[in-house]
């Protein structure tokens, strides 16, 4: 599946706002990584980013929301890949392709994302884990796959299980990437996806 970026902001104002928001996220994560999440205040972030606190709160309701922004962007990217998939592909191939797209994106930007994953693995900030946030999108992604074949309704348990399988596989891959030396990360993801896909094959066989 070709790499499919998420929809970009359309107006100049939206693009400037998105760029400014991304800059604040980058500054904040660098501070969290250097000093620890709890030791950094909103005032510290604003000073380092050279913005007023009122500007910060136009972007984020609270400090912990800074940690939600990268995974929101990556989840949006994955859903864009699902939406752009050719209709003739199976749901499993579409989902696996979207996960590979997300993996390639993360690997290409790993230098920036690695501090983020260090911070989220160490902080107890509410629901800051990127994997929790991705899991929160499971139902939406399952319904998105369902709508490839149906005009209405919601995904059944088989499609939800397919998506949960994919998210779990991605979690294992990301944990390995963060904690061990993986010589070929994309090949490793393919092995994990191939192994977990056997469950889907069994379910489809029984369904028939």
ROZA-359979 format. One record per residue: residue number from 1; x, y negated, z negated of N, C-alpha, C in turn. Coordinates in steps of 0.001 Angstrom, whole numbers, plus 500000, padded with zeros to 6 digits. Layout:
<atoms>
+-----+--------+--------+--------+--------+--------+--------+--------+--------+--------+
! pos !     nX !     nY !     nZ !    caX !    caY !    caZ !     cX !     cY !     cZ !
+-----+--------+--------+--------+--------+--------+--------+--------+--------+--------+
! NUM !      X !      Y !      Z !      X !      Y !      Z !      X !      Y !      Z !
...
+-----+--------+--------+--------+--------+--------+--------+--------+--------+--------+
</atoms>
This chain:
<atoms>
+-----+--------+--------+--------+--------+--------+--------+--------+--------+--------+
! pos !     nX !     nY !     nZ !    caX !    caY !    caZ !     cX !     cY !     cZ !
+-----+--------+--------+--------+--------+--------+--------+--------+--------+--------+
!   1 ! 500850 ! 501195 ! 500000 ! 500000 ! 500000 ! 500000 ! 500882 ! 498760 ! 500000 !
!   2 ! 500552 ! 497804 ! 500821 ! 501336 ! 496581 ! 500867 ! 501138 ! 495776 ! 499597 !
!   3 ! 502201 ! 495042 ! 499231 ! 502098 ! 494201 ! 498047 ! 501051 ! 493131 ! 498272 !
!   4 ! 500162 ! 492951 ! 497294 ! 499049 ! 492007 ! 497421 ! 499066 ! 491038 ! 496255 !
!   5 ! 499542 ! 489818 ! 496452 ! 499582 ! 488866 ! 495340 ! 498199 ! 488413 ! 494968 !
!   6 ! 498026 ! 487969 ! 493728 ! 496733 ! 487434 ! 493321 ! 496436 ! 486135 ! 494034 !
!   7 ! 495173 ! 485760 ! 494017 ! 494780 ! 484514 ! 494661 ! 495509 ! 483340 ! 494034 !
!   8 ! 496033 ! 482465 ! 494871 ! 496752 ! 481297 ! 494394 ! 495772 ! 480141 ! 494155 !
!   9 ! 496094 ! 479232 ! 493221 ! 495272 ! 478027 ! 493064 ! 495207 ! 477269 ! 494388 !
!  10 ! 494060 ! 476768 ! 494723 ! 493864 ! 476193 ! 496055 ! 494240 ! 474724 ! 496144 !
!  11 ! 493899 ! 473920 ! 495171 ! 494166 ! 472483 ! 495263 ! 495536 ! 472154 ! 494694 !
!  12 ! 496041 ! 470988 ! 495085 ! 497327 ! 470527 ! 494555 ! 497260 ! 470384 ! 493041 !
!  13 ! 496149 ! 469869 ! 492547 ! 495990 ! 469703 ! 491098 ! 496043 ! 471046 ! 490383 !
!  14 ! 495374 ! 472056 ! 490948 ! 495383 ! 473385 ! 490337 ! 496776 ! 473995 ! 490369 !
!  15 ! 497484 ! 473787 ! 491462 ! 498841 ! 474335 ! 491564 ! 499773 ! 473681 ! 490552 !
!  16 ! 499624 ! 472368 ! 490378 ! 500456 ! 471665 ! 489394 ! 500132 ! 472148 ! 487977 !
!  17 ! 498846 ! 472333 ! 487704 ! 498451 ! 472811 ! 486374 ! 498998 ! 474217 ! 486133 !
!  18 ! 498902 ! 475100 ! 487125 ! 499399 ! 476467 ! 486982 ! 500913 ! 476472 ! 486760 !
!  19 ! 501627 ! 475614 ! 487489 ! 503081 ! 475549 ! 487332 ! 503456 ! 475022 ! 485955 !
!  20 ! 502744 ! 473997 ! 485487 ! 503020 ! 473443 ! 484158 ! 502725 ! 474466 ! 483068 !
!  21 ! 501628 ! 475169 ! 483215 ! 501258 ! 476189 ! 482235 ! 502297 ! 477303 ! 482204 !
!  22 ! 502757 ! 477738 ! 483384 ! 503773 ! 478792 ! 483454 ! 505080 ! 478335 ! 482811 !
!  23 ! 505401 ! 477062 ! 482975 ! 506629 ! 476540 ! 482364 ! 506530 ! 476580 ! 480840 !
!  24 ! 505379 ! 476203 ! 480297 ! 505192 ! 476247 ! 478845 ! 505310 ! 477688 ! 478339 !
!  25 ! 504735 ! 478628 ! 479072 ! 504843 ! 480036 ! 478684 ! 506304 ! 480468 ! 478653 !
!  26 ! 507048 ! 480108 ! 479684 ! 508465 ! 480485 ! 479733 ! 509259 ! 479898 ! 478584 !
!  27 ! 509036 ! 478632 ! 478282 ! 509729 ! 477974 ! 477168 ! 509352 ! 478634 ! 475850 !
!  28 ! 508066 ! 478897 ! 475655 ! 507600 ! 479492 ! 474400 ! 508184 ! 480881 ! 474193 !
!  29 ! 508175 ! 481698 ! 475227 ! 508686 ! 483067 ! 475088 ! 510183 ! 483054 ! 474800 !
!  30 ! 510907 ! 482139 ! 475436 ! 512343 ! 482028 ! 475136 ! 512566 ! 481670 ! 473663 !
!  31 ! 511745 ! 480774 ! 473126 ! 511852 ! 480417 ! 471709 ! 511470 ! 481597 ! 470817 !
!  32 ! 510392 ! 482296 ! 471152 ! 509983 ! 483461 ! 470358 ! 511089 ! 484515 ! 470345 !
!  33 ! 511707 ! 484720 ! 471502 ! 512752 ! 485737 ! 471627 ! 513982 ! 485356 ! 470819 !
!  34 ! 514274 ! 484060 ! 470765 ! 515483 ! 483592 ! 470074 ! 515286 ! 483505 ! 468562 !
!  35 ! 514107 ! 483046 ! 468138 ! 513920 ! 482749 ! 466722 ! 512901 ! 483644 ! 466025 !
!  36 ! 512110 ! 484389 ! 466789 ! 511021 ! 485170 ! 466212 ! 509706 ! 484433 ! 466362 !
!  37 ! 508664 ! 485170 ! 466654 ! 507355 ! 484558 ! 466922 ! 506883 ! 483711 ! 465750 !
!  38 ! 506951 ! 484247 ! 464531 ! 506400 ! 483555 ! 463370 ! 507176 ! 482292 ! 463001 !
!  39 ! 508434 ! 482219 ! 463424 ! 509260 ! 481064 ! 463066 ! 509063 ! 479881 ! 464012 !
!  40 ! 508345 ! 480093 ! 465094 ! 508171 ! 479036 ! 466097 ! 506762 ! 478458 ! 465991 !
!  41 ! 506673 ! 477149 ! 465898 ! 505374 ! 476475 ! 465808 ! 504978 ! 475902 ! 467162 !
!  42 ! 503739 ! 475493 ! 467251 ! 503286 ! 474802 ! 468458 ! 504095 ! 473533 ! 468667 !
!  43 ! 504405 ! 472841 ! 467588 ! 505220 ! 471629 ! 467697 ! 506594 ! 471939 ! 468279 !
!  44 ! 507175 ! 473079 ! 467882 ! 508478 ! 473485 ! 468434 ! 508381 ! 473722 ! 469941 !
!  45 ! 507312 ! 474390 ! 470342 ! 507119 ! 474671 ! 471770 ! 506971 ! 473371 ! 472541 !
!  46 ! 506171 ! 472471 ! 472011 ! 505938 ! 471200 ! 472697 ! 507221 ! 470381 ! 472810 !
!  47 ! 508023 ! 470395 ! 471753 ! 509288 ! 469653 ! 471794 ! 510221 ! 470227 ! 472852 !
!  48 ! 510313 ! 471562 ! 472891 ! 511203 ! 472200 ! 473863 ! 510700 ! 472028 ! 475292 !
!  49 ! 509366 ! 472027 ! 475469 ! 508788 ! 471874 ! 476814 ! 508599 ! 470415 ! 477198 !
!  50 ! 508839 ! 469503 ! 476246 ! 508683 ! 468065 ! 476473 ! 507255 ! 467721 ! 476891 !
!  51 ! 506302 ! 468220 ! 476109 ! 504893 ! 467891 ! 476334 ! 504262 ! 467495 ! 475008 !
!  52 ! 503144 ! 466820 ! 475077 ! 502397 ! 466468 ! 473876 ! 501576 ! 467669 ! 473415 !
!  53 ! 501291 ! 467722 ! 472111 ! 500503 ! 468841 ! 471600 ! 499121 ! 468885 ! 472235 !
!  54 ! 498553 ! 467755 ! 472537 ! 497234 ! 467774 ! 473181 ! 497312 ! 468450 ! 474554 !
!  55 ! 498455 ! 468305 ! 475218 ! 498624 ! 468990 ! 476502 ! 498699 ! 470501 ! 476297 !
!  56 ! 499399 ! 470931 ! 475244 ! 499470 ! 472362 ! 474943 ! 498072 ! 472940 ! 474757 !
!  57 ! 497255 ! 472235 ! 473984 ! 495930 ! 472768 ! 473673 ! 494951 ! 472639 ! 474842 !
!  58 ! 495322 ! 471918 ! 475873 ! 494530 ! 471962 ! 477109 ! 494789 ! 473262 ! 477856 !
!  59 ! 495980 ! 473822 ! 477656 ! 496338 ! 475080 ! 478315 ! 495930 ! 476305 ! 477494 !
!  60 ! 496119 ! 476209 ! 476162 ! 495943 ! 477373 ! 475294 ! 495160 ! 476990 ! 474040 !
!  61 ! 494179 ! 477799 ! 473637 ! 493430 ! 477500 ! 472414 ! 494288 ! 477595 ! 471155 !
!  62 ! 495300 ! 478480 ! 471177 ! 496150 ! 478689 ! 470005 ! 497473 ! 479297 ! 470459 !
!  63 ! 498430 ! 479339 ! 469549 ! 499771 ! 479823 ! 469905 ! 499747 ! 481252 ! 470443 !
!  64 ! 498917 ! 482113 ! 469829 ! 498930 ! 483511 ! 470252 ! 498453 ! 483706 ! 471689 !
!  65 ! 497717 ! 482731 ! 472196 ! 497229 ! 482852 ! 473571 ! 498354 ! 482721 ! 474590 !
!  66 ! 499479 ! 482154 ! 474184 ! 500638 ! 482114 ! 475079 ! 501054 ! 483526 ! 475450 !
!  67 ! 500974 ! 484448 ! 474490 ! 501395 ! 485822 ! 474742 ! 500406 ! 486587 ! 475622 !
!  68 ! 499201 ! 486096 ! 475747 ! 498214 ! 486767 ! 476584 ! 498354 ! 486388 ! 478052 !
!  69 ! 499003 ! 485275 ! 478330 ! 499028 ! 484745 ! 479689 ! 499760 ! 485646 ! 480694 !
!  70 ! 500959 ! 486175 ! 480392 ! 501627 ! 487024 ! 481394 ! 500833 ! 488264 ! 481760 !
!  71 ! 500204 ! 488921 ! 480781 ! 499458 ! 490124 ! 481131 ! 498155 ! 489777 ! 481830 !
!  72 ! 497570 ! 488608 ! 481527 ! 496394 ! 488196 ! 482290 ! 496754 ! 488049 ! 483758 !
!  73 ! 497908 ! 487447 ! 484014 ! 498343 ! 487256 ! 485396 ! 498625 ! 488592 ! 486077 !
!  74 ! 499264 ! 489533 ! 485359 ! 499569 ! 490821 ! 485984 ! 498303 ! 491650 ! 486185 !
!  75 ! 497353 ! 491564 ! 485246 ! 496089 ! 492279 ! 485424 ! 495306 ! 491700 ! 486600 !
!  76 ! 495330 ! 490377 ! 486754 ! 494692 ! 489754 ! 487908 ! 495340 ! 490256 ! 489197 !
!  77 ! 496642 ! 490409 ! 489170 ! 497359 ! 490897 ! 490347 ! 496916 ! 492313 ! 490700 !
!  78 ! 496765 ! 493142 ! 489679 ! 496354 ! 494514 ! 489939 ! 494948 ! 494563 ! 490515 !
!  79 ! 494036 ! 493756 ! 489966 ! 492676 ! 493752 ! 490479 ! 492622 ! 493200 ! 491902 !
!  80 ! 493516 ! 492276 ! 492242 ! 493590 ! 491787 ! 493617 ! 494045 ! 492897 ! 494556 !
!  81 ! 494983 ! 493730 ! 494088 ! 495436 ! 494853 ! 494910 ! 494320 ! 495863 ! 495122 !
!  82 ! 493518 ! 496113 ! 494088 ! 492372 ! 497016 ! 494232 ! 491389 ! 496469 ! 495263 !
!  83 ! 491142 ! 495171 ! 495208 ! 490169 ! 494561 ! 496104 ! 490637 ! 494593 ! 497555 !
!  84 ! 491956 ! 494548 ! 497777 ! 492487 ! 494476 ! 499137 ! 492724 ! 495847 ! 499761 !
!  85 ! 492477 ! 496923 ! 499032 ! 492777 ! 498259 ! 499528 ! 491864 ! 498650 ! 500685 !
!  86 ! 492396 ! 499334 ! 501692 ! 491561 ! 499799 ! 502808 ! 490460 ! 500737 ! 502318 !
!  87 ! 489256 ! 500641 ! 502871 ! 488135 ! 501434 ! 502365 ! 488292 ! 502930 ! 502567 !
!  88 ! 489132 ! 503347 ! 503522 ! 489260 ! 504781 ! 503793 ! 490113 ! 505516 ! 502757 !
!  89 ! 490832 ! 504777 ! 501916 ! 491661 ! 505423 ! 500901 ! 490794 ! 505951 ! 499763 !
!  90 ! 491258 ! 507036 ! 499130 ! 490561 ! 507559 ! 497955 ! 490781 ! 506626 ! 496777 !
!  91 ! 489887 ! 506725 ! 495786 ! 490042 ! 505896 ! 494591 ! 491382 ! 506153 ! 493916 !
!  92 ! 491795 ! 507401 ! 493871 ! 493073 ! 507719 ! 493224 ! 494227 ! 507066 ! 493964 !
!  93 ! 494224 ! 507124 ! 495294 ! 495301 ! 506509 ! 496063 ! 495288 ! 504989 ! 495904 !
!  94 ! 494088 ! 504415 ! 495848 ! 493980 ! 502966 ! 495656 ! 494551 ! 502558 ! 494297 !
!  95 ! 494166 ! 503296 ! 493256 ! 494639 ! 502959 ! 491909 ! 496148 ! 503147 ! 491802 !
!  96 ! 496656 ! 504287 ! 492297 ! 498091 ! 504529 ! 492229 ! 498857 ! 503476 ! 493021 !
!  97 ! 498310 ! 503073 ! 494166 ! 498969 ! 502030 ! 494946 ! 499005 ! 500702 ! 494210 !
!  98 ! 497911 ! 500379 ! 493517 ! 497881 ! 499132 ! 492748 ! 498878 ! 499170 ! 491601 !
!  99 ! 499019 ! 500323 ! 490955 ! 499991 ! 500455 ! 489868 ! 501414 ! 500346 ! 490397 !
! 100 ! 501673 ! 500908 ! 491562 ! 503005 ! 500771 ! 492156 ! 503280 ! 499313 ! 492524 !
! 101 ! 502262 ! 498621 ! 493028 ! 502414 ! 497203 ! 493347 ! 502775 ! 496412 ! 492095 !
! 102 ! 502092 ! 496712 ! 490999 ! 502371 ! 496031 ! 489747 ! 503775 ! 496353 ! 489251 !
! 103 ! 504194 ! 497603 ! 489414 ! 505548 ! 497999 ! 488993 ! 506613 ! 497260 ! 489802 !
! 104 ! 506408 ! 497165 ! 491111 ! 507378 ! 496445 ! 491940 ! 507462 ! 494974 ! 491532 !
! 105 ! 506320 ! 494393 ! 491249 ! 506281 ! 492996 ! 490805 ! 507057 ! 492829 ! 489500 !
! 106 ! 506842 ! 493715 ! 488548 ! 507528 ! 493611 ! 487262 ! 509027 ! 493821 ! 487419 !
! 107 ! 509425 ! 494781 ! 488235 ! 510852 ! 495036 ! 488422 ! 511535 ! 493841 ! 489089 !
! 108 ! 510860 ! 493210 ! 490036 ! 511436 ! 492062 ! 490721 ! 511593 ! 490871 ! 489777 !
! 109 ! 510773 ! 490822 ! 488739 ! 510787 ! 489688 ! 487798 ! 511217 ! 490132 ! 486402 !
! 110 ! 511970 ! 491237 ! 486325 ! 512269 ! 491832 ! 485021 ! 513096 ! 490917 ! 484127 !
! 111 ! 513985 ! 490136 ! 484713 ! 514829 ! 489250 ! 483897 ! 513970 ! 488276 ! 483088 !
! 112 ! 512873 ! 487819 ! 483693 ! 511979 ! 486900 ! 482980 ! 511041 ! 487652 ! 482043 !
! 113 ! 510631 ! 488856 ! 482442 ! 509638 ! 489599 ! 481664 ! 510238 ! 490350 ! 480480 !
! 114 ! 511513 ! 490719 ! 480556 ! 512124 ! 491500 ! 479472 ! 512011 ! 490802 ! 478119 !
! 115 ! 512298 ! 489496 ! 478013 ! 512101 ! 488830 ! 476712 ! 510662 ! 488883 ! 476243 !
! 116 ! 509725 ! 488787 ! 477169 ! 508310 ! 488858 ! 476813 ! 507974 ! 490201 ! 476169 !
! 117 ! 508463 ! 491285 ! 476766 ! 508185 ! 492606 ! 476207 ! 508882 ! 492809 ! 474860 !
! 118 ! 510062 ! 492203 ! 474712 ! 510720 ! 492277 ! 473398 ! 509871 ! 491577 ! 472347 !
! 119 ! 509384 ! 490411 ! 472687 ! 508579 ! 489636 ! 471731 ! 507303 ! 490379 ! 471378 !
! 120 ! 506582 ! 490877 ! 472374 ! 505301 ! 491524 ! 472099 ! 505464 ! 492847 ! 471363 !
! 121 ! 506629 ! 493480 ! 471491 ! 506851 ! 494726 ! 470756 ! 507158 ! 494470 ! 469290 !
! 122 ! 507559 ! 493231 ! 468980 ! 507971 ! 492915 ! 467615 ! 506943 ! 492093 ! 466836 !
! 123 ! 506020 ! 491452 ! 467529 ! 505076 ! 490585 ! 466845 ! 503793 ! 491320 ! 466504 !
! 124 ! 503129 ! 490845 ! 465482 ! 501819 ! 491395 ! 465103 ! 500709 ! 490420 ! 465473 !
! 125 ! 501019 ! 489444 ! 466308 ! 499993 ! 488479 ! 466727 ! 498820 ! 489224 ! 467345 !
! 126 ! 497614 ! 488774 ! 467035 ! 496403 ! 489498 ! 467408 ! 496315 ! 489845 ! 468882 !
! 127 ! 496198 ! 491131 ! 469171 ! 495984 ! 491661 ! 470504 ! 496995 ! 491114 ! 471504 !
! 128 ! 498256 ! 490973 ! 471059 ! 499273 ! 490422 ! 471947 ! 499893 ! 491470 ! 472847 !
! 129 ! 499701 ! 492746 ! 472548 ! 500348 ! 493780 ! 473345 ! 499857 ! 493738 ! 474776 !
! 130 ! 500773 ! 493727 ! 475749 ! 500335 ! 493727 ! 477144 ! 499567 ! 494982 ! 477510 !
! 131 ! 499860 ! 496094 ! 476847 ! 499162 ! 497337 ! 477164 ! 497756 ! 497336 ! 476601 !
! 132 ! 497562 ! 496697 ! 475450 ! 496200 ! 496542 ! 474933 ! 495397 ! 495680 ! 475888 !
! 133 ! 496010 ! 494610 ! 476371 ! 495299 ! 493730 ! 477277 ! 494945 ! 494431 ! 478587 !
! 134 ! 495865 ! 495245 ! 479103 ! 495577 ! 495980 ! 480327 ! 494466 ! 496996 ! 480087 !
! 135 ! 494493 ! 497652 ! 478927 ! 493430 ! 498601 ! 478601 ! 492085 ! 497908 ! 478519 !
! 136 ! 492062 ! 496653 ! 478071 ! 490812 ! 495905 ! 478003 ! 490206 ! 495687 ! 479392 !
! 137 ! 491035 ! 495764 ! 480424 ! 490558 ! 495577 ! 481791 ! 490098 ! 496891 ! 482428 !
! 138 ! 490224 ! 498013 ! 481733 ! 489938 ! 499312 ! 482340 ! 488526 ! 499378 ! 482907 !
! 139 ! 487537 ! 498950 ! 482128 ! 486157 ! 499070 ! 482587 ! 485926 ! 498218 ! 483837 !
! 140 ! 486491 ! 497012 ! 483851 ! 486332 ! 496155 ! 485022 ! 486969 ! 496792 ! 486254 !
! 141 ! 488145 ! 497402 ! 486082 ! 488798 ! 498048 ! 487214 ! 488016 ! 499271 ! 487676 !
! 142 ! 487451 ! 500026 ! 486732 ! 486640 ! 501182 ! 487098 ! 485410 ! 500748 ! 487891 !
! 143 ! 484752 ! 499690 ! 487444 ! 483589 ! 499183 ! 488165 ! 483988 ! 498668 ! 489546 !
! 144 ! 485185 ! 498110 ! 489635 ! 485660 ! 497622 ! 490929 ! 485849 ! 498790 ! 491905 !
! 145 ! 486389 ! 499889 ! 491426 ! 486512 ! 501087 ! 492269 ! 485136 ! 501618 ! 492649 !
! 146 ! 484218 ! 501622 ! 491702 ! 482860 ! 502094 ! 491962 ! 482207 ! 501302 ! 493100 !
! 147 ! 482437 ! 499995 ! 493113 ! 481796 ! 499150 ! 494112 ! 482384 ! 499320 ! 495511 !
! 148 ! 483483 ! 500078 ! 495608 ! 483986 ! 500410 ! 496943 ! 483022 ! 501332 ! 497679 !
! 149 ! 482181 ! 502059 ! 496936 ! 481298 ! 503057 ! 497531 ! 479825 ! 502784 ! 497268 !
! 150 ! 479520 ! 501869 ! 496359 ! 478131 ! 501634 ! 495966 ! 477856 ! 500136 ! 495906 !
! 151 ! 476641 ! 499763 ! 496259 ! 476258 ! 498352 ! 496234 ! 475942 ! 497855 ! 494830 !
! 152 ! 475599 ! 498754 ! 493931 ! 475219 ! 498345 ! 492583 ! 475595 ! 499442 ! 491601 !
! 153 ! 475290 ! 499196 ! 490321 ! 475590 ! 500174 ! 489294 ! 476991 ! 500010 ! 488733 !
! 154 ! 477322 ! 500885 ! 487804 ! 478636 ! 500847 ! 487162 ! 479311 ! 502202 ! 487292 !
! 155 ! 480598 ! 502213 ! 487029 ! 481395 ! 503429 ! 487186 ! 480957 ! 504512 ! 486204 !
! 156 ! 480986 ! 505761 ! 486656 ! 480682 ! 506867 ! 485755 ! 481940 ! 507271 ! 484996 !
! 157 ! 481824 ! 508290 ! 484164 ! 482936 ! 508660 ! 483292 ! 484137 ! 509152 ! 484081 !
! 158 ! 483908 ! 509739 ! 485263 ! 485029 ! 510245 ! 486058 ! 485914 ! 509110 ! 486548 !
! 159 ! 485279 ! 508047 ! 487038 ! 486060 ! 506903 ! 487501 ! 486727 ! 506195 ! 486328 !
! 160 ! 486016 ! 506078 ! 485206 ! 486636 ! 505468 ! 484016 ! 487831 ! 506284 ! 483549 !
! 161 ! 487706 ! 507614 ! 483605 ! 488817 ! 508472 ! 483212 ! 489983 ! 508339 ! 484183 !
! 162 ! 489670 ! 508201 ! 485466 ! 490717 ! 507998 ! 486458 ! 491526 ! 506747 ! 486141 !
! 163 ! 490827 ! 505650 ! 485823 ! 491518 ! 504397 ! 485505 ! 492291 ! 504522 ! 484196 !
! 164 ! 491678 ! 505151 ! 483188 ! 492382 ! 505345 ! 481908 ! 493642 ! 506166 ! 482114 !
! 165 ! 493551 ! 507181 ! 482976 ! 494726 ! 507992 ! 483300 ! 495828 ! 507125 ! 483901 !
! 166 ! 495440 ! 506263 ! 484840 ! 496433 ! 505417 ! 485483 ! 497086 ! 504450 ! 484513 !
! 167 ! 496279 ! 503830 ! 483653 ! 496824 ! 502900 ! 482663 ! 497740 ! 503625 ! 481684 !
! 168 ! 497343 ! 504841 ! 481267 ! 498201 ! 505618 ! 480361 ! 499522 ! 505973 ! 481037 !
! 169 ! 499456 ! 506353 ! 482311 ! 500682 ! 506676 ! 483046 ! 501589 ! 505457 ! 483137 !
! 170 ! 500994 ! 504306 ! 483391 ! 501777 ! 503079 ! 483481 ! 502400 ! 502728 ! 482133 !
! 171 ! 501657 ! 502979 ! 481053 ! 502189 ! 502716 ! 479723 ! 503419 ! 503578 ! 479452 !
! 172 ! 503354 ! 504858 ! 479805 ! 504510 ! 505750 ! 479614 ! 505699 ! 505249 ! 480431 !
! 173 ! 505430 ! 504867 ! 481682 ! 506512 ! 504368 ! 482542 ! 507142 ! 503110 ! 481958 !
! 174 ! 506308 ! 502170 ! 481513 ! 506830 ! 500919 ! 480977 ! 507614 ! 501161 ! 479687 !
! 175 ! 507141 ! 502062 ! 478834 ! 507883 ! 502396 ! 477620 ! 509249 ! 502974 ! 477967 !
! 176 ! 509295 ! 503859 ! 478959 ! 510578 ! 504422 ! 479383 ! 511494 ! 503336 ! 479929 !
! 177 ! 510925 ! 502429 ! 480706 ! 511717 ! 501354 ! 481303 ! 512317 ! 500458 ! 480228 !
! 178 ! 511556 ! 500214 ! 479164 ! 512014 ! 499331 ! 478095 ! 513019 ! 499992 ! 477170 !
! 179 ! 512905 ! 501297 ! 476956 ! 513660 ! 501938 ! 475873 ! 514740 ! 502904 ! 476343 !
! 180 ! 514750 ! 503281 ! 477615 ! 515757 ! 504220 ! 478111 ! 516347 ! 503703 ! 479411 !
! 181 ! 517367 ! 504399 ! 479895 ! 517957 ! 504067 ! 481184 ! 517273 ! 504891 ! 482269 !
! 182 ! 516609 ! 504203 ! 483182 ! 515895 ! 504865 ! 484272 ! 516606 ! 504491 ! 485573 !
! 183 ! 517208 ! 505479 ! 486227 ! 518036 ! 505193 ! 487401 ! 517222 ! 504714 ! 488592 !
! 184 ! 516033 ! 505269 ! 488763 ! 515164 ! 504880 ! 489881 ! 513758 ! 504668 ! 489325 !
! 185 ! 513444 ! 503456 ! 488856 ! 512164 ! 503233 ! 488164 ! 510933 ! 503579 ! 488995 !
! 186 ! 510920 ! 503229 ! 490283 ! 509731 ! 503505 ! 491092 ! 509551 ! 505002 ! 491334 !
! 187 ! 510649 ! 505720 ! 491517 ! 510548 ! 507176 ! 491667 ! 510049 ! 507804 ! 490372 !
! 188 ! 510477 ! 507250 ! 489246 ! 510012 ! 507752 ! 487953 ! 508513 ! 507530 ! 487799 !
! 189 ! 508029 ! 506360 ! 488218 ! 506584 ! 506107 ! 488177 ! 505839 ! 507084 ! 489071 !
! 190 ! 506380 ! 507347 ! 490256 ! 505733 ! 508304 ! 491162 ! 505624 ! 509684 ! 490526 !
! 191 ! 506664 ! 510106 ! 489805 ! 506625 ! 511418 ! 489145 ! 505539 ! 511450 ! 488072 !
! 192 ! 505450 ! 510372 ! 487298 ! 504437 ! 510320 ! 486239 ! 503034 ! 510338 ! 486841 !
! 193 ! 502822 ! 509531 ! 487879 ! 501512 ! 509484 ! 488516 ! 501143 ! 510814 ! 489155 !
! 194 ! 502129 ! 511470 ! 489766 ! 501864 ! 512768 ! 490387 ! 501471 ! 513802 ! 489340 !
! 195 ! 502110 ! 513740 ! 488179 ! 501792 ! 514692 ! 487117 ! 500402 ! 514448 ! 486563 !
! 196 ! 500078 ! 513192 ! 486274 ! 498778 ! 512900 ! 485670 ! 497639 ! 513042 ! 486668 !
! 197 ! 497935 ! 512963 ! 487965 ! 496869 ! 513082 ! 488969 ! 496294 ! 514490 ! 489023 !
! 198 ! 496991 ! 515465 ! 488490 ! 496472 ! 516833 ! 488512 ! 495153 ! 516933 ! 487758 !
! 199 ! 495007 ! 516120 ! 486702 ! 493742 ! 516100 ! 485966 ! 492610 ! 515648 ! 486872 !
! 200 ! 492885 ! 514646 ! 487696 ! 491850 ! 514138 ! 488599 ! 491458 ! 515197 ! 489626 !
! 201 ! 492450 ! 515941 ! 490116 ! 492154 ! 517006 ! 491075 ! 491241 ! 518040 ! 490464 !
! 202 ! 491518 ! 518451 ! 489221 ! 490703 ! 519443 ! 488544 ! 489284 ! 518919 ! 488369 !
! 203 ! 489135 ! 517666 ! 487948 ! 487806 ! 517081 ! 487746 ! 487025 ! 517036 ! 489052 !
! 204 ! 487676 ! 516649 ! 490140 ! 486991 ! 516589 ! 491415 ! 486569 ! 517965 ! 491902 !
! 205 ! 487401 ! 518980 ! 491637 ! 487073 ! 520343 ! 492033 ! 485841 ! 520829 ! 491278 !
! 206 ! 485810 ! 520560 ! 489984 ! 484657 ! 520981 ! 489171 ! 483409 ! 520217 ! 489558 !
! 207 ! 483584 ! 518954 ! 489957 ! 482424 ! 518143 ! 490335 ! 481742 ! 518724 ! 491566 !
! 208 ! 482542 ! 519253 ! 492514 ! 481959 ! 519869 ! 493691 ! 481346 ! 521220 ! 493366 !
+-----+--------+--------+--------+--------+--------+--------+--------+--------+--------+
</atoms>
